[in-house]
Amino acid sequence: MLPFSRVAIIGLGLIGSSIARAVRAEMPTVRLTGHDASAEAREQVRALGLVDDCTDHAGAAVIDADLVILCVPVGAIGAVAAEIADDLPAGVIVSDVGSSKAGVATAFAEALPGVTVVPAHPVAGTERSGPDAGFATLFKGRWCILTPAADADPMAVERVGEFWRRLGAEIDTMDAQHHDLVLAVTSHLPHLIAYTIVGTASDLEAVTQSEVIKYSAGGFRDFTRIAASDPTMWRDVFLANKDAVLAMLQRFSEDLSALQRAIRWDKGDELFDLFTRTRAIRRSIVEQGQDDAREDFGRSHG
């Protein structure tokens, strides 16, 4: 039995359009409705046939849904939830895909009192955005973290978990504050570092006469991929999760200072020990199937 028969997706960018494609592939009898704030995106969605009905207003998309997923930047969740509040049917479950959760929980509580809410975060994505960026297998073998409130309906949580399992995701559940701390380390801080390094390189372009771009090595290219991620989404993530991000940034700054001292004072053993530990982390990520084990990240050199 399907966990839901009528799903509404609000926001049809990379994640929203990938959900639509995955539902079509894995649960083809589910009726899909959708809405995007961009008229251009709505036209793309209609041309691609991603949903059964792409509405011009968010409220119209949710009228008869039994699951509503907000795939919008975390800073917009409160406003979008308030916009659809009067059109939500009785018994509906509302979820999201945001990568920070404590602020999302507050926004939902204020905008949708009395509505069953099960926040979720599929830990998957690419640097691309828009309805044409999605693909049906985006969530296969990836984690989707649910962060329900302590008093959430267990059956609602299980239904949302089963929905994501049908799309190929592995499910974990944790407290919203703990989620935000974990993701500050594994996702938010790396993005912040990438934005900084690429920004510094941009500032140096004039000094190096464009050689930063011309001679970009693999490490820098990987940073530019991360730094190409959607600016609206990541602006909202950093502001929504500022406490955890600032705490991790402080720890990172301290570790960076220690590394600076090790280099300054020729402490080769310290550097070797650190690099050995970090290499083991990489191996663990590959062993758990969270990245490609092929050389150079599977890049084609043909």
C-alpha positions as CSV (number, residue, x, y, z in Angstrom):
1,M,0.0,0.0,0.0
2,L,1.3,3.4,-0.9
3,P,2.0,5.8,1.9
4,F,0.3,8.7,0.0
5,S,-1.9,8.9,-3.0
6,R,-2.0,12.6,-3.7
7,V,1.3,14.6,-3.3
8,A,1.7,18.3,-3.7
9,I,5.2,19.8,-4.3
10,I,5.7,23.5,-3.7
11,G,8.9,24.6,-5.3
12,L,10.1,22.7,-8.4
13,G,13.8,23.3,-8.6
14,L,16.4,20.6,-8.3
15,I,15.0,18.8,-5.3
16,G,11.3,19.4,-6.0
17,S,11.6,18.3,-9.6
18,S,13.7,15.3,-8.6
19,I,11.0,14.2,-6.1
20,A,8.4,14.5,-8.9
21,R,10.5,12.4,-11.3
22,A,11.2,9.8,-8.6
23,V,7.5,9.5,-7.7
24,R,6.7,9.0,-11.3
25,A,9.3,6.3,-11.5
26,E,8.6,4.5,-8.2
27,M,4.9,5.3,-7.5
28,P,3.4,6.0,-10.9
29,T,-0.2,5.9,-9.6
30,V,0.3,8.8,-7.2
31,R,-1.4,12.0,-8.4
32,L,1.1,14.9,-8.4
33,T,0.3,18.6,-8.2
34,G,2.9,21.3,-8.0
35,H,3.5,25.0,-7.9
36,D,6.6,27.3,-8.3
37,A,6.8,31.0,-7.6
38,S,8.5,31.5,-10.9
39,A,6.2,31.7,-13.9
40,E,9.1,30.6,-16.1
41,A,9.7,27.6,-14.0
42,R,6.0,26.7,-14.1
43,E,6.2,26.7,-17.9
44,Q,9.2,24.5,-17.8
45,V,7.4,22.1,-15.5
46,R,4.4,21.9,-17.8
47,A,6.6,21.4,-20.8
48,L,8.5,18.6,-19.1
49,G,5.2,17.0,-17.8
50,L,6.7,16.6,-14.3
51,V,3.3,16.8,-12.5
52,D,-0.3,16.2,-13.3
53,D,-1.3,19.8,-12.6
54,C,1.1,22.8,-12.1
55,T,-1.0,25.5,-10.6
56,D,-0.4,29.3,-10.7
57,H,-1.2,29.6,-7.0
58,A,0.3,27.6,-4.2
59,G,-3.0,27.1,-2.4
60,A,-4.6,25.5,-5.5
61,A,-1.9,22.8,-5.5
62,V,-2.6,21.6,-2.0
63,I,-6.4,21.5,-1.9
64,D,-6.8,17.7,-2.0
65,A,-3.3,16.5,-1.2
66,D,-2.5,14.1,1.6
67,L,1.2,15.0,1.6
68,V,2.5,18.5,0.9
69,I,6.3,19.0,0.5
70,L,7.7,22.5,0.6
71,C,10.9,22.5,-1.5
72,V,11.7,26.2,-1.1
73,P,14.6,28.0,0.6
74,V,14.5,27.7,4.4
75,G,14.0,31.4,4.7
76,A,10.8,31.2,2.8
77,I,9.2,28.3,4.5
78,G,7.2,30.4,7.1
79,A,5.7,32.6,4.4
80,V,4.9,29.8,2.0
81,A,3.3,27.7,4.8
82,A,1.2,30.7,5.8
83,E,0.2,31.2,2.2
84,I,-1.2,27.6,1.9
85,A,-2.6,27.3,5.4
86,D,-6.2,28.1,4.6
87,D,-6.2,25.6,1.7
88,L,-4.8,22.6,3.4
89,P,-7.3,19.7,3.7
90,A,-8.1,17.9,7.0
91,G,-5.6,15.1,7.8
92,V,-2.9,16.4,5.5
93,I,0.8,15.9,6.4
94,V,3.2,18.8,5.6
95,S,6.9,18.3,5.2
96,D,9.9,20.1,3.7
97,V,13.4,19.4,2.4
98,G,15.4,22.1,4.1
99,S,19.0,21.5,5.3
100,S,18.5,23.4,8.6
101,K,15.7,22.2,10.9
102,A,15.3,24.1,14.2
103,G,14.2,27.3,12.5
104,V,12.0,25.3,10.1
105,A,10.2,23.7,13.1
106,T,9.5,27.2,14.6
107,A,8.3,28.5,11.2
108,F,5.9,25.6,10.8
109,A,4.6,25.9,14.4
110,E,3.8,29.6,13.9
111,A,2.3,29.3,10.4
112,L,0.4,25.9,10.7
113,P,-0.8,25.4,14.3
114,G,-2.7,22.1,14.6
115,V,-1.4,20.7,11.3
116,T,0.6,17.5,11.3
117,V,4.2,18.4,10.3
118,V,7.1,16.0,9.7
119,P,10.2,18.0,8.7
120,A,12.7,16.1,6.5
121,H,16.1,16.7,4.9
122,P,17.2,14.5,2.0
123,V,21.0,14.8,2.1
124,A,21.4,14.9,-1.7
125,G,21.9,17.4,-4.4
126,T,24.1,18.9,-7.0
127,E,25.3,22.5,-7.8
128,R,22.6,22.8,-10.5
129,S,19.1,24.3,-10.0
130,G,15.8,24.6,-11.8
131,P,13.2,22.1,-13.0
132,D,15.5,20.7,-15.7
133,A,18.2,20.0,-13.2
134,G,16.4,17.2,-11.4
135,F,16.6,13.4,-12.0
136,A,14.7,10.4,-10.6
137,T,17.7,8.7,-9.0
138,L,19.0,11.7,-6.9
139,F,17.9,10.1,-3.6
140,K,18.9,6.5,-4.2
141,G,21.3,5.3,-1.6
142,R,21.3,8.7,0.1
143,W,20.2,9.6,3.6
144,C,16.9,11.4,4.4
145,I,16.9,12.7,7.9
146,L,13.5,13.2,9.6
147,T,13.3,15.7,12.5
148,P,9.8,15.3,14.0
149,A,8.8,17.1,17.2
150,A,8.9,15.0,20.3
151,D,5.1,14.7,20.3
152,A,4.7,14.0,16.6
153,D,2.3,11.3,15.5
154,P,4.4,8.1,15.0
155,M,2.2,7.0,12.2
156,A,2.7,10.2,10.3
157,V,6.5,9.9,10.8
158,E,6.4,6.4,9.5
159,R,4.4,7.4,6.4
160,V,6.8,10.1,5.5
161,G,9.8,7.8,6.1
162,E,8.2,5.1,3.9
163,F,7.6,7.8,1.2
164,W,11.4,8.5,1.1
165,R,12.2,4.8,1.3
166,R,10.2,4.3,-1.9
167,L,12.3,7.0,-3.6
168,G,15.5,5.0,-2.6
169,A,16.6,6.9,0.4
170,E,17.9,5.5,3.7
171,I,16.0,7.0,6.7
172,D,17.4,8.3,10.0
173,T,15.6,10.3,12.7
174,M,17.1,12.9,15.0
175,D,16.3,16.0,17.1
176,A,16.3,19.2,15.0
177,Q,19.1,20.9,17.0
178,H,21.3,17.8,16.7
179,H,20.7,17.7,13.0
180,D,21.7,21.3,12.6
181,L,25.0,20.7,14.5
182,V,25.8,17.6,12.4
183,L,25.0,19.3,9.1
184,A,27.0,22.4,10.1
185,V,30.1,20.1,10.1
186,T,29.3,17.9,7.1
187,S,27.7,20.4,4.7
188,H,27.4,24.0,5.8
189,L,31.0,24.7,6.8
190,P,32.4,23.0,3.7
191,H,30.2,25.3,1.6
192,L,31.3,28.3,3.5
193,I,35.0,27.3,3.0
194,A,34.3,26.8,-0.7
195,Y,32.7,30.1,-1.1
196,T,35.6,31.8,0.7
197,I,38.4,30.0,-1.3
198,V,36.7,30.7,-4.7
199,G,36.0,34.3,-3.6
200,T,39.7,34.8,-2.7
201,A,40.7,33.3,-6.0
202,S,38.4,35.8,-7.8
203,D,40.1,38.7,-5.9
204,L,43.5,37.4,-7.0
205,E,42.6,37.1,-10.7
206,A,43.9,40.5,-11.6
207,V,47.1,39.9,-9.6
208,T,47.8,36.6,-11.3
209,Q,46.8,37.6,-14.8
210,S,44.0,35.0,-15.0
211,E,46.4,32.1,-14.1
212,V,44.2,31.0,-11.2
213,I,41.5,30.0,-13.6
214,K,43.9,28.8,-16.3
215,Y,45.9,26.4,-14.1
216,S,43.1,25.3,-11.8
217,A,44.0,21.9,-10.3
218,G,41.4,19.2,-9.2
219,G,41.1,20.5,-5.7
220,F,40.2,24.0,-6.7
221,R,37.8,22.7,-9.4
222,D,36.0,20.7,-6.8
223,F,35.7,23.9,-4.6
224,T,34.2,25.8,-7.6
225,R,31.6,23.1,-8.0
226,I,30.4,23.5,-4.5
227,A,30.6,27.3,-4.7
228,A,28.3,27.2,-7.8
229,S,25.4,26.1,-5.6
230,D,22.2,28.1,-5.4
231,P,23.0,31.4,-3.7
232,T,19.5,32.0,-2.4
233,M,19.3,28.6,-0.7
234,W,22.7,28.9,0.9
235,R,22.2,32.5,2.1
236,D,19.1,31.3,3.9
237,V,20.9,28.1,5.3
238,F,23.7,30.1,6.9
239,L,21.3,32.6,8.4
240,A,18.9,30.0,9.6
241,N,21.6,27.8,11.2
242,K,23.9,30.6,12.3
243,D,24.6,29.4,15.8
244,A,25.8,26.0,14.8
245,V,27.7,27.3,11.8
246,L,29.5,30.0,13.9
247,A,30.4,27.4,16.5
248,M,31.9,25.1,13.8
249,L,33.6,28.0,12.2
250,Q,35.2,28.9,15.5
251,R,36.5,25.4,15.9
252,F,37.7,25.3,12.3
253,S,39.6,28.6,12.9
254,E,41.3,27.1,15.9
255,D,42.3,24.0,14.0
256,L,43.5,26.1,11.1
257,S,45.7,28.2,13.4
258,A,47.2,24.9,14.8
259,L,48.0,23.8,11.2
260,Q,49.5,27.2,10.5
261,R,51.8,26.8,13.5
262,A,52.8,23.2,12.4
263,I,53.8,24.5,9.0
264,R,55.7,27.5,10.4
265,W,57.7,25.4,12.8
266,D,58.4,22.5,10.4
267,K,56.4,20.0,12.5
268,G,56.2,17.3,9.8
269,D,55.0,14.6,12.2
270,E,52.0,16.7,13.2
271,L,51.1,17.3,9.5
272,F,51.6,13.6,8.6
273,D,49.4,12.4,11.5
274,L,46.6,14.9,10.5
275,F,46.7,13.9,6.8
276,T,46.6,10.2,7.8
277,R,43.5,10.7,9.9
278,T,41.8,12.7,7.2
279,R,42.6,10.1,4.6
280,A,40.9,7.5,6.7
281,I,37.7,9.6,6.8
282,R,37.7,9.6,3.0
283,R,38.0,5.9,2.9
284,S,35.1,5.5,5.4
285,I,32.9,7.7,3.2
286,V,33.6,5.6,0.1
287,E,33.1,2.3,2.1
288,Q,29.7,3.5,3.2
289,G,28.7,4.1,-0.4
290,Q,28.4,7.9,0.0
291,D,30.8,8.7,-2.8
292,D,32.6,7.3,-5.9
293,A,35.7,5.3,-5.2
294,R,37.1,5.8,-8.7
295,E,40.2,7.9,-9.1
296,D,39.7,11.6,-9.6
297,F,36.1,11.3,-8.5
298,G,35.2,9.3,-11.6
299,R,36.0,12.1,-14.0
300,S,36.4,11.1,-17.6
301,H,39.7,11.9,-19.1
302,G,39.1,10.4,-22.6
